[in-house]
Amino acid sequence: FRSERVLKEPTVVTTGKPICVAQFSNSSSFDNQEDADPFMIVLSPNEQMQHLVTFNAFESKVISAYYLNLLVPSGGTGLLRLDGKSVAMSPVAGDKNYNYAQLKISAGDHTVSCDSGFIAYVYGYGRAEAYGYSAGASIRAIQHFALINGKALDKKSGKPVAARIVYQTLPDGREA
C-alpha cells in the first residue's frame, strides 16, 4: 500500500500495523525556496524520542537557509531547550498530546534537550541544493514480545493441554 499527499500543516498519522512514513520536500515550487532541490526524510515514530542530542546543520557555500523541526509531548513544552534557550511551541492540530516548532537556525552545532523527550529533523535549502535528516530519534525497539510454550492441565478432564502464550510489553515494561 502506498499513499501520497501534499500536506501544508503538521499532520497526525496513526495505524494499527507497522508503517514507514517519509516526508518528501518537493523543491522550489512547493517549499517556497529559490532553486532548491528535493530531499526526503524517513520520519520516526513518537515512541522513539530522545532526551539530549547535539547535531550539525552543516555549512555549505550553496545552502542559505537552515531549519529545525521539533516534536515534543505537550507536558514537555516548557522543558525543551535549543542551545540552552526555551523554544516557543504550538499544539499539533488533531493531537493535543504533542506540540511542535519549525525554527530557522544557523549553520553549525546545536544541542536540543528535553526531559520529556523529543524528535528533531534538521534541513537546509540553497541554490540547486538541499538536505534533510533526523537529528533526534532513537532506534530502540518499540515493542518486545515474550513467547512462553508449556503444558497446562484441562480443568475438567485433568488431561495435559499444549499452551502457547504471547505477552507483549513496551520498552518500559508496561503491558500493551
N, C-alpha and C positions, 0 to 999 in steps of 0.2 A: 504494500500500500504506500502511495506517495501522495502528499498534498502540498500544494504551493500557493502562498497567499502574500499579497503586499500588505504589510502591517505598518501603520503610522503612529502607533502608540504602544506602550507596554501591554503585553498580552499574556494571559494565563493559558497554559497548555496542560491538560490533565488527561490521564489514561489509566486504565486498569491493567495494562500489559507493558512490558518493556518497550521503550521507544527511543529513537535517536532524533534529536531536533537540531537543525543547523540554521543559523541566521546568515543570509547572503546579502551583502552590501552590493547593490547593482551597479554603482558608479555614479558619475556626474549627474546624469539626468534624474536619478531617483534621490540621491543623497545631498543635493544642493551643494556639491563641492566641485570646483572648477577642474575639469580634466582628470578626475580621479579614476583609478582602475577599480574593478570589483575585488572583493575578498569574501571569505566565508569563515565563520566561527562555529564550531560544534558547541552547543550550549550544555551546561552542566545541570543536573537535577538539583533541586533545592536541598536535598539531603546531603549534598557534598560540599557544604560550606567550610571555609577556612576561618581562622581567627586572627592570623597575622601573616601578611605577605609583603615582600619587597619585590617590585617589578621594575622593568626598564622600558620606558617609551623611547625606543631607540632614535637617536638623532640622525637625520639624513638631510642631504642638501636639497632633496626633492620633496620631502614631507614638510608641509607647512601648518597643518592643523592636527593636534593630538587630543584624544578624548579618552574618558574612563566612564564606563557604565557600572553601577553598583546596585546590588540587591541585598537587602537585609530584612530579617524578621522585624515586624513593627515594634516589638519591645526593645530592639537593639538600636533603634534610630538615634537616640541620644548618646549611645556609646561608640558609634562609628567615628573613626578618625582617619584623615588623609594627611600624611606628613605632620601628624600631631594636632591637626585642627579639625573641629567639628564640620560636618557636611550637612547642608540643607537637603532634606529628602521629601519625596511626595509619595502618597499612597498609590499602590497599584490598583487601578480600576478593576473590579471583578474579584479581587482577593485582598481584603483589608488586613490579612496576616503579614503582608510584605510591603516594604517601601523601596523606592528606587531613586537613583540620581543619575543624570547624564551630565558629566563635567568636562569642560575644556581644561586641559592640563598642559604643562610644559614638557619638552623632551627631557629625558634623564631618569634617574632613580626616584621612586616614590614608595612610600610604605603605607599600607592600609591595615587598620586593626579594628576589631570589634569583638567583645566578649561573647556576643550572641551569634556570631558568625556572619559571613557574607560571601557573595560570589562577585567576581570582578572581571570585566572584559576591557582590554585596552586596544585602541585602534588609532590609526592615523591616515590622513589623506594628503596627497600632493599632486603635482602635475604628472599625469600618466603613471601614478604610483599610489599604492595603498597597502595597508597591512592590518591584521587584527588577530588577537589571540586571547585565550582565557588566562587571566592573571591571578585568579583566586578560586580554585576549586580543588577539592580532594579527589583522589582516585580510589578511596577505600570502598569496599563492597557495601552496597546499600542494604541487601538482605542476606541473611545467613540461614541455612537450613540444617537441621539435625535429623537424621533418619535412624530410627530405632526398630530393629527387627527382633522378634522374640516369639514366645509361646505364652498363651493365656488359656485358662480353663473356661469352658462354657458354663454359665451359672446353672442352667437347667440340667444338662446332661453330664457335666463334670468331665467331658472329653476335651483334649487339647485342641486349641484353635490357633492357627497361624495369625500373628498380629504384625501389622506394619503401621507405624505411626510417624507422621512427619510433623515436626514442630518448626514453626517459622518464627524467627526472632530478628529484631532490628539490631544494628551495631551496638546500641547502648544497653542491650539485654532485655528490652521490653518485648513482650509478645505482640505480634501484629494482629 
